[in-house]
Amino acid sequence: MMADEIEDLHRARTVLARQRNAMTKRLAGIDLAPVSMAEDLTRILVAIEAVDRALTAEGRPYMAPEIQAEG
């Protein structure tokens, strides 16, 4: 994979993480959330895992920016 493709995967993961955070915030604000919201969250989590696997397969596993800054 080319460097720009790796960067695209990192950007995609960032977008998915924002979606995950927005979804969990909405879920947290509802006393009785519909099952469809949980299913949507599950799809987002699966997508994040798929991106992480793709990055790992290319020898460039995802590391949170905080961890990268420490290294």
N, C-alpha and C positions, 0 to 999 in steps of 0.2 A: 504494500500500500504506500502511496506517496504521502509526503508530509502534509499536503493540503487535505487529503482524505482523512488523515488522522485528526487534523484540526476540525474538520466537519463533524467527525464523531464526537469530539469534545463539545462542540457547540450544540449538537443535538442532545447530548446528555444534559447540558446546562438548561436547555429549554424544557426537557422532560422533568428535571428536578424542580423547576419553577412550577410546572403543572402539578407535580406531586404536592408541593407545598401549598399551592392554592386549593387543591382538592381537600387536603387534610384540614386546612383552616375552615373550609365550608362544612366538612363533616363534623368538626368539633363544635360548630355553632348550632347544630341541629340535634334536638332530643331524640328523634326517631328518624334516622336517615333512611332513604329508600335503598333497597338492595342494589339498584342500578348504579348508585354512586360508589358503592363498594366494588362493584364490578369494573367501573371506570378506573378506580384507583389501582385495582389489580392489573389492568392492562398497562397502565403507566409504569408500574413497578416491573412488570415483565419486560417492557421495552427498555427500561434502564439497565436491567440485567443483561439483555441482549447486546446493548452497546458496550457494556463493561466486558462481556465475553469477547466481542470483536476486537476491542482494544488490547485485551490480554493476549489474544491469538496473534496479534501483530507485535507482541513484545513491548507494548506501551500501555501497561495497565493504568487505569484511572487512579489518580491520587488527588485528594482534596487540595485546593490551593494552600490551605493552612499547613498541610504536611509537606508540600513542595517547598514552601518558604523556609521550613525548618532544616531541610536537607541542604 
